[in-house]
Amino acid sequence: MTADSYEDVAVGKNDQIPALEVQPQDLYHAKSFWTRWIFCQDAKVIGIQYAITAVSIGLVAMVLSWMMRLQLSFPELVPFLGPADYYQFVTMHGMIMVIYLLTALFLGGFGNYLIPLMVGARDMVFPYVNMVSFWVYFLAVLVLVASFFVPGGPTGAGWTLYPPQAITSGTPGGDGLGIVLMLISLSIFVVGFTMGGLNYVITILQARTRGMTLMRMPLTVWGIFTATILALFAFPALIVSCIMMTLDSLLGTSFFMPAIVEFGVQSEHSGGSPILFQHLFWFFGHPEVYIVALPAFGIVSDLISVHARKNIFGYRMMVWAIVIIGALSFVVWAHHMYVSGMNPWFGFFFATTTLIIAIPTALKVYNWVITLWRGNIRLTTPMLFALAFIVTFVNGGITGLFLGNVIVDVPLSDTYFVVAHFHMVMGIAPVLVVFGAIYHWFPLITGRYLHEGMGKFHFWVTFLGSYLIYFPMHYLGFVGVPRRYYEMYESPYIAASTISLNQFITIAALAVGFTQLLFLYNIITSAKLGKKAERNPWGACSLEWQTADVPATHGNFGKELPVVYRWAYDFSVPGAKEDFIPQNVPPSEVPDAEVVKT
């Protein structure tokens, strides 16, 4: 096609459609089971592979949480669960959920499936590297699972892996292969992500279709894009700390290990700094919160806009809020370390930056609420999960302001208040977005709807049940119940009522957990037997719904790539025949519409 064929692209007189940054590559199309599922180079299939692997290992972590809750509430029911097992389950549950489930699902799963479709690309810029990145991630999961089967079992150092505890002989898995396999698995994960992350960044910057400017990209892409850049800067701190602790464990170096005595024997370590590890870990660890949160912000923005039939309020503000949150996430890490003995002036600095990062986050919440205001809200299952996310994230964010204050954080550290806050903001809130996104894009992936009745039941049990689990934990934290204890006993400073409250929490957790099995059943059955969905069933404007085939084949857009004429949020435009205008509809086809200049 010549440049003349794009003369009507412009919304304004002086707009020009630039040439493609990268010429379309020759794609390798699968011809057998091996090339479709094992050596696949289709980003959509790779995204599904990421999702299946992440959810599978996530189910293991969920079962571990059930065992922990049963032990805390009804210790007689699990006689085979000893103290060592409990701490191992705590560690593996936390690490799997944060790294191997949520990070892999948002960036590997949704990132792979949606980025090329939403920016109008055939595939990722480097399909082969993309395929390798998944298998490296899969290897990392296998190494992690292998730690369950080595002598001594997996590490029980807690998901933060603090030395010297992590590699001393008194810690479960500390003097065997458990901690080593954990560190190796994390290092492999970082290598795999780096390959995939560079692919995402280059694809977004260089492979967008004509007319798809940065300020026309859906907020989902902006969220994943910014989170990927965060990860590329933050994960090096994790892999460096893992390598250094591996050397401390295997070779007797002293990066993090001070001179200590184990069971009356002087160790060979001397001069190491455990606090250095904490700084390295949390320099990765707090951006990790936003590596999960920013894609969730982007996705929920798109869900709200589509299902409220209204353009997103303050699009550019939303974009800049995502970018600013990403930048500020690197200067708040030490609010996790108030009790480590840092200089009070450092505490003042990190408390201040913690309050500052709340400002762009609050702006996003305000914009979501204003987007909903006077919108034609459709209470579909995806919309219910999106609304639940807003409520839950606000709750988790408010408790985060508590813990961001040094004076309040010190007495609340290592209590159930921290558990409640962390799970609300880092567990429940992003998971609600995951569910909403799956319900929203399932027709795109399979051509069928998920069962609406089961979806509504799944939503209400998950949403209300989560609050029944974590709201009482705030009270447990206020009365001083410590976390990471194998068994709760009556004591002078802990009320006896906390035991019965713990039992209530456990029953709610089991109910919510079993409901997720219903969700999986819904996915499996609906993929083959679900109601067939029409093209673009939600009436979205973004490009993923404008493919040549639904579900899209490898190459996404048929013979010709789409040309983008507008942003992704032209909903309820005055003068338009329908209540949405897709990004690839030229102005000549909607002459009477009052289109926003983007």
N, C-alpha and C positions, 0 to 999 in steps of 0.2 A: 504493500500500500504506500502511496506517495504522501508527501506532507500536505498536499492540497486536499486530500480526503479528510483531513482533520480540521478544516478551516472553521467549522461550526462548534469546535470544542470550547472555545472561550466563552466564559460568562461575561467578561468585559471586553472592550474593543482591543486592548493591547495585550491580552493574554496569548501566550504561545505554548504549544505542546512540544516539550523537548523530545529529543530522540532517546531511545532506550540506552541506559547506561551500559548494560551488558547484553550482548547478542544472545538470543535464545540458544541454549545448548541442545545438542543431540541427546535425547534421553534413551536409556536402555529400558525397554519394556519387558516385563516378566513373561516367560514362556512356559514355566513349570512351577511346581510347588516349591522347589529349592530357590528359584530366582524370585518368587513372589513373597515368600515368608522368611527364608534363611538369608539369602544374599540380596534382599530387596533394596532398591534405591528410590522407591516412591516415598516421599515424606509422609504421606497420609498413612500408609501401612506402618511405617516406622513409628509414627505417633501412637497408633493402636498398640504396637508391640511394647512401647514404653508404658502405656496405660495398663495393659494386662499384667506386665511384670510388677509395676509399682503397686497395683491393687492386690496382687497375690501376696507380696511380702507385707503389705499393709494389713491383710487379714491375719497374718501370723502375729503382728504387733498387737492387734485387737484382742486376740486370744490371750496373749501375755498379760494385757491389762485386766482381763477378766480374772485371771489367776491371782494377780496382785490384789484386786478388790476383794475377792473371796477370802484371801489370807487375812487381810486387815479386818474384815467384818465377821467372818465365821471361821476362825483358825482351825477348828476341829474338822471342817469339811475337806481340807487339803493337807492331810498328814504327811504327804510326800514332798511338800514344798518347805524346804528348810531356809534358814537365813541367807545362805549363799545363793540359792536358787532365786530367792526374792530379789536380791540386789542385781543379779544377772538379768532378770526379767525387766526390772526398772530401766537398766541401761539400754538393753536392746529395744525395748518399746520406744523410748525417747528418740534414740538415734534413727531407728527405722522410720518412724512417723515424720520426723523433721526432714531428713535427708533423702532417704530412699523412696518415700511415698510422695510427700507434698512437693518437694523440689523437682523430683523426676516427673511427676504428673503434670505440674503447671508448665515447666519449661520443655521437658522432653515430649510429653503427651500433647497438650494443647498447642505448644509452640510449633511442633512439627506439623500438626494437622492444619492449623489455622494460618500461620504466617504466609506461606505461598499463596493460599487461596485469597486471603484478605488484601494482599498487596498486588495481586494480579500477576504472579509469577508461575512459570511452569512447574518449578520444583525448587528445592534449595540450590544454591549456587554450586555446592560441592556434594552431589548426591552420594558418592562413594564414601566420602569422609563421614557423612551423616549416618550411613549404614554402620560403619565401623564404630561410631560413637555409641550407638545402641548396644552393640555386642560388648564393648568395654564396660558399659553400665551393667549389663547382664552378668559379666564376669565379677564385677564388684559385689553384686548381690549374692552370687554363688560363694565367694570367699567369706562374706558375712555369715551366710547360713552354715558354712563349714565350721565356724567357730562353736556352733552348738554341739558338735560331735567330737571335738578334740578332748584329750584328758584335761580335767579341770573345768571344762565348759567355757562359755563366752566370758568376756570381762564383766565384772560387777562394780566398776568404778564410778557409776553414774554416767549419764549421757554426755556430761561435760568432760569426762576423762581427766580430771585434775591429777597431776603428779604432786607429790610422790606416791600418793595412794594407788594410782592406776597401775604401777609396775612394781609394787612391793609384794612380798610373798603372803602377807596376811589378807590381801584382797582377792576375792574370787576371780580366777582367771588371770591374776596379776603376775604370777611366776611361771605361767605356761604359755601356750600359743594363743590363748583367748584374746589378750590385749594386742598381741602382734598382728593377728588376723584382722582385728578391727581397724588398726592403723593402716594396714596394707589395703584393706577394702576401701577405706576413705580416700587413700591416695589414688587408687585406680579410678574411683568415682570422679575425682577432680580431673584426671586426665581425659576421661570420656566426655565429661561436661565441656571441657575446654574446646574439644573438637566440635561438638555440637553448638556451643555458644558462639564461636567465631563464625560458624555457618549462618546462624540467625542474624548476627550483626551485618555481615556482608550482604546477605540476601535482602534485608530491609533497606540498607543504604544504596545498593547497586542494582537490584533486580526488580524494583517496582515498575509496574506498567506505566505507559504514557498517561500523563495527567495526574498520577497518584503522587502528589507532593506530600511532604512530611505532615503538613497541616491538613491533609485530607485522609490520613490513615485513621482507622478505627482506634478507639482508646484501648481495646484489647491488645493490639499490636504495640502501642506505646508502652503499655504495662509490661509486656513480655520483653520488649526491646530494652527498656531501662533496667529491668531485673537481670537480664543477661549481662549487661555491662557491669552492674554491681557484682555479680558472681565472678566475672573475669578478673575483677580487682580484689575481691574478698577471698576467693578460694585459694590463691597462693599462700595466704597466711595459714590456712588449714593444712595444706599439703606440706608446707615447711615444718609446721609444728608436729605433724604426724611422723615425718622422716626423722626429725630430731629426737622424738620420744622413742621411736623404734631403735635408734642407735643407743640411746640411754638404756633400753631394755636388753638388747642383744650384745652390745659391745662394751657396756660399762662406761660410756661417756657421761658427761655431767652438764648437759645443756639445761636441764630442768631439775636435776636431782641434787639436793644439798648433801652434806655429810650427815648421815642418819645411822641409827642403830636399829637393826631388825632382830628381835628376839635375843637381845644381848650380844649380837655380833655386829661389829663395825662394818658398814658397807664400803665398797671401793669408790663410791661416788663422793665428790667434794666440790663445793663452789657453785653448784647449779642454782637456778632461780625458779621455783615453782610459780612465782607471780608472773614471770615472763611468759609462761605458757598461758596463763589466764588472759593476759593482754593479747596474745596472738589468737587465742581461741575466740575471744569476744570481738576482736577486730573483724573476724569472720562472722561470729555468731549473731551480732545485731544486724548487720546488713542481710544476713540470712533471713531474718524476720521479714524484711521488705522484699527479698528475693521471692518469697511466697506471697506476700501481701500485695505487691504492685500488680502482678498479673490478675490477682483477684479484684483489685480496684478497677482495672480495665474491663474485665469481663462483666462485672456487675454494672458498670456504666452502660455497656451495650445492652445488657438484659433489660435494664430499667427503661432505656430509651425506646427499645423495640416494643416492649409490652405495655408501655404507657402511651405509645403512639405520639411521642413528643420529642423534638430535638433536644439533645443534651444541653443543659444550661451551662454557659461559660466554658465552651470547648477548649479554647486556648488556655484559660485559667487551669482547667483540669490537666492539660498537658504539662504546663509549667509546674503545677503542684506535684505531679509524678516525678519530674526531673529534680525538683528541689528536695523532695523527700529522699530520693536516691542519694543526692549529694550529702545531705545532713546525716544520713544513716551511718556515715563513717566517723562521725565525731560525737557519738553518744555511747560507745561501747562500754565504758567503764562504769556506767550506772549499774551494771551487774556485779560490780566489785567493791561496793561501798564498805562491806565488812571485811575486806582484805587488808585493811590497815593503811590505805592510801592517804596522802596529805589532804587535809580538809579543803585546801584551795582547789585541788583536783576534783573533789566532790562537788564544790560549788560550780566549777566549770561544766561538768557533765550533767548536773541537775539543770543548769540553765539551758544547755543545748537540747536536753530532753523536752523541756517545756517549749522551746522554739520549734522543734520538729512537729509538735502537736498542731501548730498553726496551719501549715498546708494540708495536713490530714483533716483538720476540722473544715477547711474550705471545701474539700471534696464531699464531705458529708452534707454541708449546706447546699452544694450544687445538686447532689442527688435529690434532696428534699424539694428544692425548687423545681427540678425537672418533673417530679411527681405532681407538683402543685397544678391543679386544673388539667391534668392529663387524662386521657381516656384509658384509665388503668384496667388492664385485663388480668384478673387474678388466676393466671395459668400457673402450673407447677413451677416453671422457671422463675416467674415473677415472685411467687411466694418465697422461694429460697433467696432471691435477691433482696427482698424486703427484710427477711430474717437476718441476712448478713449485716445490713446497716445497723439494725438494733443490737446485734451481738457485738459487732466491732466497736460501737460506741461504748457499750458496757465494758468490754475489755480494755478500751483505750482510757476510760476514766480511772479504772483501777491501776492502769499503768502510770498515771499521774501521781497516784499515791506512792508507788514504788520508785518513781523517779526523784522523789524528795528524800534527801539523806536521812533526816530526822525520823520520818515515818518508815523508811525502808529498813533501818537497822533492827527495830524490834519485830518487823514482819518477815525478815529474811529467814529462809528455811522453815517456814510454816506453810500450812495449806492455803494461805492467801496467795502465795506465789504460784502454787499449783493451779488454783482457780483462774488467776489472771492469765497465766501462760496458755492454758487450754482454751480459754474464751477467745483470746486474740490470735493465737497461733494454731489452734487445733480446730475448734468448732467453726469459727468465722470462715476461714478458707475452705473447709470441707463443705460448708453450706454452698459456697460459690461453685465448688466442683460439681455438686449435685445439680445445681441450677444450670450450669453449663452443659452437663450431659443431657438433661431433659430438653434443653434448647437446641443443641446441635445433633441430637440423635437422629432426627429425620434427614439431616444432611449426610450423616455417615452411613445410614442403613436404608434410607428411603421409607422408613416406618416410624410411627409414633410409639413412645412408651405408653403403657396403660395408665390412663389418667387417674382412675380410682386408686390403684396401688400407689401412684405417685403422690396423691394428696395424703393418703394414710402414712406413707413414708415421711412426708414432710412434717406432719403434725407430731408424730411420735419422736422424730429426731429433734425437732426444734424445742418442743416443750420438755422432752426428756433430758436434753442437754442442760437446760436451766435447772431441772430438778437435781442434776448431778453437781453442777459447779457453783450455783448460788449458795447452797449450804456450806461449801468449802470456804467461802469468804468468812463465814462465822467461825468455822473451825480455826482459821488462821488468826482471827481477832482474839480468840480465847487461848491461843498459844499452842495448839496441837502441831507438833513438828512433822515435817514430811520425811520420807525416806526411812521411816521406822518399820521394822519387820512386823511388829505386833504392838497394839495399843493396850496399855494397862491403865487401871484407875490410879490416879495420883493426886496429891493435894492441890496441884495447880491446874488440873484438867478436869472439867466436870464429867460426871458419869454419863450425862445425856449425850456426850459426843460419841459414845460407842453406838447407841441406837441410831444416831444421825448418820454415822458411817455405814451402818447396815442399810438404811434407807437409800443412801447414795449408791451402794453396790447393786441393789435391786433395780434402780433406775438405769444404771450403766448396762446391766445385762439385757434389759428390755430394749434399750436403744441399739445395742450391739446386734441382737437377733433381728431387729428390723432392717438392718443393712443386708442381711441375707435375703430378705424379701425384695430389696432393691436389685440385688444381683439376679435373682430369679426373674424379675421384670425385664432386665436387660437381655438375658439369655432367651427368654421366650418371645419377647417383642421383636428381636432381631430377625426372626423367621416368621412369626405368626401375628405380629402387631398390625394395627390398622395402617394401610398404605397412606403416605403423606403426599400431598400435592407439592409441586415446586414452590419453594419459598413460602412455607405454610404460615409463618409468623408475620409476613409482610415486612422483611428487613431490607435495608438499603445497601448494605455492604456486599462486596464482590463474591464472598464465598457461596452465596445463594444464586449467583448468575452463571454458573458453570454450564458447559455444553451438555453434560449428563449429570443426573442425580441418582445415586452417589457418583461423584466425579471420578473419571478414569485418570490414569497416569498422564500428566500433561495439563490437566485441569480444565482448560478453556478451549479445547477443540483446535481448529485450524488457525484462528486469529485470536491474539490476546485482546482483552477488552481495553477500551479507552475510558478514562475516568474524567468526568465533567464537573463533579461536585463532591462535597464531603459525604460522610456516611450517615448523616442524620437529618435528611430532608423528609421529616414526617409532618403530616397535617399541613401541607403547604397551601396557602390560599390560592385558588385558581386551578389547582391540579385536580384531575379527574379521580385519582385514588389518593388514599391518605399516606402514601409513601412514594418516593421517586428514587429508584436505584441509582447507584453511582455511575453506571455506564449508559444512562439514558441521556441523549444529547438535548440541549436547550430547544432545538427545533421541534422536538416531539412534545414539549410541554410549554408552548409559547405563552400561555396565560398565567403560568405559575410564577409566584413571587419568590424566586430562588435566591438564597443567601450567597453572597460573593465569598468564596473561600480560596 
